[in-house]
Amino acid sequence: MSASLRELPQEVLTQIFLQVNPEAIPNLQEACRSFHDLCGPLIWRHCCQTKYQYWSTSRRVEEKLAEEVGKNDWKQIYAERHKIDRDISRAINSILASQVRRIEKTKGIVKFGYDAKDMLLQHLTSSDSAKDVLARRVAIEQWEKVRRKEYVPLEKALGAFDMFVMHDAKGDIDDISSNLDRIAKRLREEHPDFSELSTRRKAIAVAKYVRARNLVGVNANVDIHYHDLQNNFIGIALAADDHPSLPLVSVAIYCCVARRMGIDASPCGFPFHVLAIIRAANGWTLDSHEPRSDSEPQSMYMDPFRTDTEISIDNLLTQLVSMGVPKQDHKKLLGIAQTSAIVARCARNIITSVQTLPPGPEATPFASPIPDIKSAFYAALWALVLLPNGDNERLSLMQQARYLPVVIKHIEAQFPTDAWMMEKNIIPAFETLERQRGIGDTLRAIRANDENLKKVKLRNTQASQSVRYRVGQVFQHKRYHYHAMIVGWDVECAASEHWMSQMRVRDLQRGKHQSFYHALVEDRSTRYVAEENIDIIEQEPIEGLMAIAGQYFKRWNPDTKTFVSNIKDEYPDD
């Protein structure tokens, strides 16, 4: 006689139910009363843990997981996430079906915060835009907190830059903290007597550790690679095998590890080269020999980018004098730098790195598209607009007035789905600026373009029969050799007379009376290309194109050697 499933021991049934797809659990609960009772908080908590990796911080899931299993309604928590998944799937399908109102649809997805990330990762190729907007929103939220003078860990304030450039790369802003936790844990394991050391010896020990493992500095030829763009990103530095970083990021890594080891370490805003300042515990000297009666804690300086030895204060004072820095400014420059100042300084370093890149296609590291140049520059602009220039209100307004129009141009040209973040985070703070009206007009134009139906271009007309190539095809430019994908076409050149004159269109073999194609290039720029300059590539596109295809395409079709269009509302026959 065969045994019934219900006759199995409860602990065996529990183990079986833990392997069941969460979506089938409600059916099990309806099977019989014993199954209904068995599918309790333990099962639903397991469903939440196994199906979802990312959670919005407002849910406090980490705290709830540490509590007694019956204290929280895990079935309700799972049901809420499941509903969010359905809402996001509908929004993604709507984005793919039509180019109309994509800003609001993306905003609707991003409002769920990290509750949206698991579903976005499932739709990785087709939802690149929403996923990237979510990452940028996380970054901007960190900088908004810094601007409001709320506490933000140094690694998260700087890790916000990584969120702009990650795209399809693995990682998250919390992963940066986790990497630093692991470094501190290994350091503690290798130095079990660390807590017994004086503050001075601890500071030096941390510098020796991070330098010995190449966690800081530039290990390649410093003269050549010092300004490499990747050296400005703390997340990339921690994840890369050679951990390259500029002094600012090296000091940030050092300080974050040191703080985890119980050391009061912070960046110091020394001119031209960021240092770390380490302060003794209140009431003690750096050497912990005896308590101090005065209130000013002892300080020391470290330069983990260059050395694991202490930098003397006399050396630093001599440098300041040689720079011509007034004596009254010495104390400020040798003191602890505000997080906002460090973020703004990192932003300026990114701009310097971008400006030092060679011109032309060779400027973009297409073989390794992280960090993406345009996204890195865009991140720097956001940081400089959001964060004040020190305590000087006039300089802050000048800085924001300088960079705000540039951010708007980038949103208009490349990041239109960020328009709502500009409306939310920036515009309310700029009501007194004379440029406000022009900026508002630009944002309204972006909105209007997003909400208008696109003009449909069919291929059943006599004129369109001459259009040789299709949306989704990949090509190499015959003259300039860059790779790009076709995102639109015109039967003949539809540009202005001024543009045609400037680009010497009439000097082309077929002139203006040939099809012209809108193209998205591997460096994220858009071009307008004559048909005679297109050389179609029938192989899998390079990594740089795959990383940016999501705005226009669902996926790559290896059979047709083309991208599958998600702009069918405009080009239904392509």
N, C-alpha and C positions, 0 to 999 in steps of 0.2 A: 504494500500500500504506500503510495507516494505521500510525502508530508506537504502540508500547506505552507505557503510562505509565511502566513501569520503565526505558524507554530514555531518559527525560528526564535532563538533568544533575542531579547530586545537589543542587546549590544551588537549582535550580528546584523540585525535589521538596520540599526543606526549606521553601521559601517557601509552597508549597501546603499542606504539613502544618501550618504555623503558623496557617493559617486554619480548620483543621478543629476541630469541637467536641471538647473534651477527652474527652468520654465515648466518642467514636468511635475514639480513638487505639488502644485495645487491639485492635479489629477490624482496623485497618490493620497492626498488628504481626503478626497471625496470617495476613495475606494471603500474604506471602512473606518469605524471609530478609532480602532487601535492605531491605524496608520495616521489618522488625523492628529491624535495625541502625540504620536512619535515625532511628527514633523513640527517640532517646537523651536524655541529660540536657538538651540545648538545648531540645528540644520540650517536655519535661515542666516545665522551669523556666518556659518561656513560658506553659504552661497555668496554673501557679501564679500567675504575675504577672497574667494577664488575667482569670482567674475570681475571684480573691480580692483584695480591697483591704485587709482587716483580718486581722491575725495576732496571736496571743498573744506577748507579749514573750519568753517562755521558748524560743520556736523560733528566735530571733535571725535572722529572715528577712532583715532589712536587711543584716546582716553577711554572710550567705551569698550574697546577690545580688551583693555586691562581690567575692566570691571567684571563682576559676576555676570554670567551669560544671561540670566533671567532678568537683569536690571533694566535692559533696554528692549524695545519692541523691534527686533531685527527683521521681522516680516514686513513691518511698515517701512523700515529704512530701505529694504530691498525693493518694495513696491514703488517707493518714490523714485529710486534710481531707474527702475525699469520704465516708468512713465517718462522720465527725462530722456531715456534712450529712444523711445518712440517719437517724442517731440523732435529730437535732433535728427533722426532718420528722415522724418517728413520734411524738415527744413533743408537738409542736404539734397534730398530729391527735388525739392522746389528750386533750389539754387542751380542744380544741374539742368533742370528743364527750361529755365528762363533766366535771362540776364537782368530782368526787371526787379527792382527793390532788393538787390543782393546786400546792400548795406544794412538794411533793417533785418533781413533774414540772418545775416552773420551776427549782428548785434544780439538777436534773439538766442542764438546758440551760445555766444560768449557769456551771456548773463548768467548761465549755469556755472561758470567758473570751472574748477577742476572736476566737477561732476560730469562735465562734457568730454573730458579728455579721452577716456577709454573708448567711447563710441567714435570719436574723431579719429583715433588711431586705427580702428577697424575699417574706417572709410578713408584710409591714409591718402591714396592718390586723388580721390575725388573731392576731398575736403581740405586740401593743403591750405587754401586761403583762410578758412575758419580756424584751422589749427594754429596757423601762424599768428592770426589776430589774437587768439586766446593767449598765446605765449607773450605777445607784445603787451597785452592787457595786464598780465601778471607782472611784467617788468615795470610798466608805468605805475601800477599800484605800489610797488616798492618805493619808487622815487616820489610818489605823492606822499607817502608816509614820512620820508626823509624831509620833504618840504614842510610838512606840518610839525617837524621836530619830534616825531614819534620814534621810538627805538626800532632800528632795523639792523640786524647783524651785518657786519661789514661785507661778508661773503655774498649776502643776498643783494645788498645795494650795488655791488660790482657785478654779481652774477646776472643782474637784470640785462646787462649788455649781451650776454650769451643768448638770452631768450630771443633776441632779435635775429640772430644769425644761425640758429640751430637747424631750422627747417626739418628735414627728415632724419637728422642725426639723433642718436639715442641720448637721453639725458634730460635733466630737469633742474630747476633752481634748487630744489631740495637735495638733489644728488650731489651738488657742490658741498653742502654742509656734511653729507654722509661721507664724502671722500676725505674731508678734513677730519671728521671723527675717526676714520680708520687710520689716518696718519698719526694722530695723537695716541690712539690705542696701541699701535705698534711701537711708538716711541716709549710709551709707558712700560710696555712689556720688555723692551730691550734695556731699559734703565729702571729697574725696580726700586732703586734708592733715590729716584729723582726728587721725591718730596722732601728729602733730608737736605738738599742742596740750598745754598743761599740764592737770593733772587738773581744776583749777578751771574753765578755759575749756571743757574737754570737757563737764563737768557742766552748765554754762550752755548750751552748744550743743545738748545733747540736750533740755533743757527748752524752748528756743526752737523746736526742730524739732517736738516733739510738740504744743506749744501752737499753733503756726502752722497745723498740719494738723488741729486740733480732735480730737486723739486722746485728750485728757484734759479733765476739767471737765464742767460742765453748760452747754451753749450756749443752752438755752431760759431762760426767766425762772427764775433760781435760787431766788428766794423761794417760787415755786409748785412747782417741779419738783425741788427738792433731794432730797426723800425718795422720789422715784419708785422703785418696786420694782426696775425694770430697772437702776438706777444701781449696784446692789450686785454685778453679775455681770460678771466680766472678759471672759468669752467673748462675751457680748452686747454689751458696750462695744466690743470690737474689731471685731465683725461689723456693727454698726449704722452707718448712714451718718453719723449725728451723734456717735457714740462717747460717749454720756453716762456719767458715772461719778462716784461720791462721792470725796472726797479719798483714802480708803484705796485704792480701785481705781485712781485716777489715779496715786498714788504707786507702786503695784505695776507698772503699765504702764511708768512712767518708769524704775523700777529694773531691770525685766527688759530693757528696751531698752539702758539704760546698761551693764548687765553684759555684754551682747552686744558692746558697743563697748569692752570692756576696762576699765570703771570699777567700782570697788568701791562699789556703791550698795546700800543696804538700807532698809527701812521703819524709821522711828523712832517709838516708841510715845508721842508727845507727847499730852497729854490733849486730848480733844475734836476734834482735827484732826491726822490722821496726816501726818508729814513724811518726806522722804527724807534720810538721812544719807550723805554721801560721804566716804570716807577716802582719803587719799593713799597711794600705794604705799609699802611699808616702806622706810625709809631716805631718803625724799624729802619735800619740802614739797608743798603743794597747787599751788604755782606752779612746781614743778620747777626752782627756781633753784639749789638746793644740797642736798646730802645732809644728813640729820639724824642726830645721834648718839644721841638718846634713843629709847626703844623705843615710846613712845606715838605712833601715827600722827596726823597733823593731820586734822581733820574740818571739814566745812562742811554746811550744811543748805539744802535746796531745797523749795519748795512748788509743784509743777507744776500743782496744781489752780487756784491763784490767779495765779501770776506766773512769769516766767522769770528773775527776779533772785535772787541769793543772800539767804537770811534770816540775819541776824546772830545770833550766840550771845547777845549782850547783850539783844537784843529778846526772845528766847525765855526767858532767865532772868528778865527783868522780868515777863513773862506768868505764869511759874510763881509768882513772889512774889505777884503780884496775885491769883492763885487760892488763895493760902494753903497752897501745897504746902511741906512741911518741906524745909529745905535738904538734909538727908541723902538725900532722894529725887530730887534734881535730876539727878544723874548717871545714874541708872537710866532716868528718863523721857527723857533726851536721848541715850540709848544705842541700840544696835541692838535692835529688838524680835524676839523669837523667832517663828518661823513659826506655831507653835501659837497664840500670842497674837494674831497678825494674823488668823488664820482665825476664832478665837473672837470677835474684835472685829467681823469681817465678819458673823458669825452674829447678833450682837446688833443690828447695823445693819439686817439683813434683818427681824428681829422689829419693830424700830422702824418700818420702812417699812410693814410689814403693819398695825401698830396705828394708823398715821396715815391709812390709807385710809378713805374715807367708808363708813359702813355701808350695807348693802343691795346690790342687784344692780349698782348703778353702780360699786361698788368693784372689780369684776373687769373687766380690759381685754379683753372678749370679742372685739373686732375684731382684737386682736393678742394671742393667748392665751399669749404668752411674755413674761415668766415667769409661769407659773401660780401663783397666790397660795398655795394649799394645799401644793403641792409645794415652793415656796420656803420656807415656814414649816417644813415637815417637814425640809428640808435643814438649816436653822438648828438645829433641835432635835438632830439627829444629831450635828452638829459640837460642840455644847455638851456633849453626853453623852460623846462620844469623847475630847475634848481637855481637858486639865487647865486650871485657872485659875491660870496662872503657876506658880510654884514652891511655892505654899502648898497643902499636901496637904489641910488641913481645908477650905479654901475650895473646892478641887476636888471633894471629896466632897459638900459642900453643893450645889454647882452640878449635879453629876450626879444627886444624889438629887432635886433639884427638877425636872429636865427629863426624867428617865427615865420616870416614869409618864405624862407627856404624849406621849412617843414611842410608848409602848405603846398608848395610846388611839388614836393615829393609825394604827398598824398594824392594830389590831382593826377600826377603822371603814372605812379606805380602802386600806391597803396590806398585806393579809393575807399576800401571797406574800413579804413581807420578814421573816416570823417567823423563818425559819431564820438570817437574817443577825443578828438580835437574839440568837438562841441562841448563835451562833458568836462574835460580836464583843463583846457587852456582858455577858451573864449571867455568864460565868466570872469577870469582874472585880468582881462585886457580891455575892459570897457572904457578905460580912459585913454587908451592909445589911439592916435589919429589914424593908424593903419587898420584899426578894427573893422571899419566899414568895408574896406577892400577885401579883407580876409573873410568876413561874413559873406560877401558876394560870391567869392570863390567856392566856399563850402556849399552855398545854396545852388551854385551851378553844378557841383559834383552830385548833389542830391537830385537835382532835376534830371541830369543825365542818367542817373541810376534808376529813376522811376519812370522814364519814358520808354515806350516800346521801341525796339530796334527796327530799322528799315530792313525788310526781308529781301534777300538777294537770291533769286532763283536762277537755275541753270537752264531753264526751258525757253529762254529768249534767244533770238538770233545773235544779239550782241554778246551774251555770256558764253556762247559756244566757243569763243576764241580764248577763254580763260583756261589755260592748260593745267594748272596745278590746283590742289585742293587744300582746304583747311585741315591741319593735322599732319601734313607732310613735313619732313625735315630736310634741310638743305645746307649746303656750304656756299658761301658767297664766292663767286668765281674770281673776284678781284681782291677782296679783303680777307677771304679765307675763314671768316668766323662761321660758327654753326648757329642755326636758328630754326624756328618752327613757324609755319604759316598759320596766322590767326585771323586772316581776312583777306579780301581781294577787291579790286576795282577793275572794271573792264578796260579802262585806260587811266592814265595818271590824273588823279583828282586833286592834286595839291595846287597851291596858289601859284600864280605866275612868278612871284618873288622867290618861292622855294625852288621852282623848276629852274629859274635863272641861276640861283645860288648853287644848286646841285648839278648844273650843266646837263639837264635832262635831254636837251635837243642835240647834244653831242653823242648821245647813245646811238647805236646802229639803227635801232627801230624807233628812236625818239620817244615822244609822249604817247604815241598811238600804239601802245602795247599794254598788256595787263600789268598792273602793279600790285604788289602783295604787302600786307601788313605783317610784320614778322617780330616775334619775340626772340631776342638774342640771348646767348648763354650768359652774358654779363648783366642780364635783366633789363637791358635797354630795348626800346622798340624802334624798328627801322621800317622804311618804306622802300621796297626793292623792286626794280624793274625785272620783268620776266627773263630777259636775256642774261641777267647776272646770277640766275639761280641754277645750282647744280644739285639735283635731288640725291639724297643719300638713302639707300635702302638697306639700312642696318640699324641695330639698336642705338639710340642717340647717346651722346656722351652724358656723363653724370650731371654736368652743369645744367643741361636742358631738362633732364628728368626731375631735378630738384625744384624747378619753377613751373612745371607744366600744369599744376592743379587749377590755376585760375581759368584756363580755357578748356582743359581736357580731363576726361574721366580716368583714362589709363592708356598704356601703350599696348597696341595690338601687334604681337610678333608675327602674325600671319600676313597682315596687310602692310606691315612696316610703317604704320602711321599711328598717330595719337587718335583716340576716340573722342570726338568733339562733345563739349557740353555747351556749345553756343548754337545749337540747332535752330533756336528761334530766329536767328539772324541768317544763318547759312543752312537751311534745311536739307539741301541736296548734297552737302559735303560730308 
